[in-house]
C-alpha cells in the first residue's frame, strides 16, 4: 500500500504521527472496512473503504495543534480541504462512484473540541454537498447513529477526523432530511434512486423525500 500523507504544520518529533496513522488505519481496516452485526445489512460498515484502501485512493491530511474548540478555525480548515479535494480529484461519471477520499485527522482535538465538531457539522455538510461532495464527522464519543440501526453509534473513531468523498448514488440515505441536500442529490441521482434494483431503503427514502420536499429538482 502506498500512502498519500500530508502533515501540518510539520510532523511531530516524538513518533506521534506513526502512532496516529496506525490507529486510523487499524480502524479503517478492522472496523469500518469489515462487516458488523450492528449495521443492519450485509457487507462492510462502509462499502467504500476496502476498495479505496486497495486502490491507494485514500489521502490522509493530519493537522496537529488543533484542539477543535474554535468553530471558525474548523470551518476555515475543513473548507480549505474541501476545495483542495474538489480541485485535485475527478468527479465520477453520472450515477457512478469514485473511490477517491480524504481523511482530515485532528489528533489534538479535545473532548470539548469533539462537541464543537458535532455542533458545526451541519454547516460544513452544507458546504460539502453544495460542491457535490460528502463529509462525515468522527471522533471517540460521536453519537451519530447508523441509518439502519439508530442504537449503533457508527461514527466513533480512535482520533477525531472528517471523511470526505464524492457524492454517490446511495447517498439518499444521508441527504433525504434537508431539502437543499436532497435537491442536490436528486439533480444527479434521481434516475438511479427510482430504479427497482436500487437498495430498497434508498428507494423508499428517495420517494418519501421527493414527496416531502417537492419535485422541482427533477
C-alpha positions in Angstrom: 0.0 0.0 0.0 1.2 3.5 -0.9 0.0 6.1 1.5 -0.5 9.8 0.5 0.0 11.7 3.7 0.3 15.4 4.4 1.1 16.9 7.8 0.6 20.4 9.1 2.3 22.4 10.4 5.0 19.7 10.5 5.4 16.1 11.6 5.8 15.7 15.4 9.2 14.7 16.6 8.0 12.1 19.2 6.8 9.5 16.8 3.1 10.5 17.2 2.5 10.6 13.5 3.3 6.9 13.2 1.0 6.0 16.2 -1.8 8.2 14.9 -1.6 6.8 11.4 -1.5 3.3 12.7 -4.6 3.9 14.9 -6.6 5.4 12.0 -5.5 2.7 9.5 -6.4 -0.1 12.0 -9.8 1.5 12.5 -10.4 1.7 8.7 -9.3 -1.9 8.1 -10.7 -3.7 11.2 -13.8 -1.7 12.0 -15.1 0.4 9.1 -13.9 -2.0 6.4 -15.4 -5.1 8.0 -19.0 -6.3 8.4 -20.7 -5.7 11.7 -23.8 -7.4 13.2 -24.9 -3.9 14.4 -25.0 -2.2 11.0 -28.3 -3.7 9.8 -27.1 -5.1 6.4 -24.5 -7.3 4.9 -21.1 -6.1 3.9 -18.6 -3.7 5.4 -19.7 -0.9 7.7 -18.6 1.4 4.9 -18.6 -0.3 1.5 -16.2 2.2 0.0 -13.3 1.5 2.4 -11.8 -1.8 1.3 -11.8 -0.9 -2.4 -10.4 2.6 -1.6 -7.6 1.3 0.5 -6.7 -1.4 -2.1 -6.6 1.2 -4.8 -4.5 3.6 -2.8 -7.3 6.1 -3.2 -7.3 7.4 0.4 -5.4 10.5 1.3 -4.6 11.5 4.8 -4.2 15.1 6.0 -3.0 15.4 9.6 -3.4 18.7 11.4 -1.5 18.9 14.7 -2.0 21.7 17.3 -5.7 22.0 16.5 -7.9 21.4 19.6 -11.1 21.8 17.5 -12.6 24.2 20.1 -12.7 27.1 17.7 -15.6 26.7 15.3 -14.3 29.4 12.9 -11.0 27.7 12.7 -12.7 24.3 12.0 -14.7 25.9 9.2 -11.6 27.5 7.6 -9.5 24.3 7.9 -12.2 22.0 6.5 -13.4 24.4 3.8 -9.8 24.6 2.5 -9.6 20.8 2.5 -12.9 20.5 0.6 -11.6 23.0 -2.0 -8.4 21.1 -2.5 -10.1 17.7 -2.7 -12.6 19.0 -5.3 -9.8 20.6 -7.3 -7.5 17.5 -7.3 -9.9 14.6 -7.8 -12.1 14.0 -10.7 -15.8 13.5 -10.0 -17.3 10.2 -11.1 -19.3 9.9 -14.2 -23.1 10.3 -13.9 -24.5 7.8 -11.4 -21.0 6.5 -10.9 -18.9 6.0 -7.8 -15.4 7.4 -7.1 -13.1 5.7 -4.6 -11.1 8.9 -4.0 -11.4 10.0 -0.4 -9.7 12.2 2.1 -9.4 11.9 5.9 -8.7 15.1 7.7 -7.3 14.0 11.0 -7.2 16.2 14.1 -5.1 14.2 16.7 -5.0 17.0 19.2 -8.8 17.6 19.3 -10.1 17.7 22.9 -13.4 16.4 24.3 -14.7 20.0 24.1 -13.4 20.0 20.5 -15.4 16.9 19.8 -18.5 18.7 20.8 -17.6 21.6 18.6 -17.1 19.2 15.7 -20.6 17.9 16.2 -22.1 21.4 16.6 -20.5 22.7 13.4 -21.1 19.7 11.3 -24.3 20.9 9.6 -22.6 24.0 8.3 -19.7 22.0 6.9 -22.1 19.5 5.3 -23.9 22.4 3.6 -20.5 23.4 2.0 -19.7 19.8 1.0 -23.0 18.9 -0.5 -23.1 22.2 -2.4 -19.9 21.1 -4.0 -21.1 17.6 -4.9 -19.2 16.1 -2.0 -20.0 14.2 1.2 -18.5 14.7 4.6 -18.8 12.8 7.8 -17.6 13.7 11.3 -15.9 11.0 13.5 -14.4 11.0 17.0 -14.2 8.7 20.0 -17.6 9.9 21.5 -19.6 10.6 18.4 -23.2 9.7 18.8 -24.2 9.8 15.1 -26.2 6.6 14.6 -26.3 4.1 11.8 -29.0 4.7 9.3 -30.4 1.2 9.7 -29.8 0.8 13.5 -30.3 4.0 15.5 -28.9 2.4 18.6 -25.4 1.8 17.0 -23.1 4.9 17.1 -21.4 4.2 13.8 -19.2 7.3 13.7 -16.8 6.6 16.5 -13.1 6.6 15.7 -9.8 6.5 17.6 -8.9 10.0 16.5 -11.1 13.0 15.7 -11.4 13.3 11.9 -13.5 14.3 8.9 -14.0 11.9 6.0 -14.6 13.5 2.6 -15.6 11.8 -0.7 -17.6 12.4 -3.9 -21.4 12.1 -3.7 -22.6 8.6 -4.6 -25.9 7.0 -5.7 -26.8 5.6 -2.3 -26.4 9.0 -0.5 -30.1 9.5 -0.3 -29.6 7.6 3.0 -27.8 10.7 4.3 -29.3 13.6 2.3 -33.1 13.0 2.4 -33.7 15.1 5.6 -32.8 18.6 4.4 -34.4 20.0 1.3 -31.3 21.7 -0.1 -29.3 18.5 0.4 -31.9 16.3 -1.2 -32.3 18.6 -4.2 -28.6 18.5 -4.9 -28.7 14.7 -4.7 -31.8 14.3 -6.8 -30.4 16.5 -9.6 -27.7 13.9 -10.1 -29.0 10.6 -9.0 -32.8 10.6 -9.4 -32.8 8.0 -12.2 -30.7 5.7 -10.0 -32.9 6.1 -7.0 -36.1 5.3 -8.9 -34.8 2.0 -10.3 -36.3 -1.2 -8.9 -32.9 -2.8 -8.3 -31.8 0.0 -6.1 -31.4 -0.7 -2.3 -35.0 -0.7 -1.0 -34.1 1.7 1.8 -32.5 4.2 -0.7 -35.6 3.9 -2.9 -38.0 4.4 -0.1 -36.1 7.4 1.4 -35.8 9.0 -2.0 -39.6 8.5 -2.7 -40.6 10.0 0.7 -38.2 12.9 0.4 -39.4 13.6 -3.1 -43.0 13.9 -1.8 -41.9 15.9 1.2 -39.6 18.4 -0.5 -41.3 18.7 -3.8 -40.4 17.6 -7.3 -38.9 20.7 -8.9 -35.4 19.4 -8.6 -36.0 16.8 -11.4 
